[in-house]
Amino acid sequence: MEPALLEVLRDAVRTRQRKEDLDRSVGRAVRRRELDFQTYVEIMSELREIAKEDKVSIEAVAKRLLAEDE
């Protein structure tokens, strides 16, 4: 995933509210940065694709990607 998209994802995970779906949090992070819907689709598509391949949740994929980036 591109570094700019990882920053949006990092922001979404960090500001995620209790019991909130990750997609909603990502959407809020994208809007806060005044990015377009295509950015949201790109992030979520990549997360879902990896999650499907690895048979894990998108939350687990997000945490793994952010941990690898550090």
N, C-alpha and C positions, 0 to 999 in steps of 0.2 A: 504494500500500500504506500502511496506517495506520502512524503513527510507532512505536507499541508493537510492531507486528509487525516493522518494520524493525530495531528494537533486538534482537529475538530472532534475526533473520537475521544481523545484524552479529556477534552473539555466536557464532553457529554457524559463520560463515566464519572468524572469528578463532581459534576453538578447534578447528577441524577438524584431525583427525589425518591423517598422510600416507596417501595412497591410500584415503581414506574417502569414501564417497558423501555428497553434500550432504544427502540425505534423512535419513541416519542422524545426521549432525551436528545438523541442525535438531531432530530428535526428542530428542536429548540436551539441547539448549539449552532446549527446551520443558519437559522434565521437571525440569531444574535450577531453573527458575523456578517450578516447581509449577503450571504451566498445564495445561489439559485437552487431550485429543486433538483436539477441534474446532479449537483454535488451530493445531495442527500441520497439519491438513487444509486450513485456510484459507490458510496460508503456501504449502504445497506446491501447492495447486490454482492459486493465482495465478501462481506461478513457472512451472508447467507450461503454463498457458494462454498466457502471454506468450511462452514458449519455442516453443510450437507456431506461434503467429502469425508470429514473427520467424524461425522455422526455425533456432534456435540452441539450445545446451544450457542446462539450468537453472542451471548454474554461471555461464555468461556473463550470464544475466539477473540473477542475484543480484549479481554484481559491478557491473553497470550501475546497478541500483537503488540500491546503496549509494553509488556514485560520484555519482549525481544528488542524493542526500540530503545530501551534504556541502557 
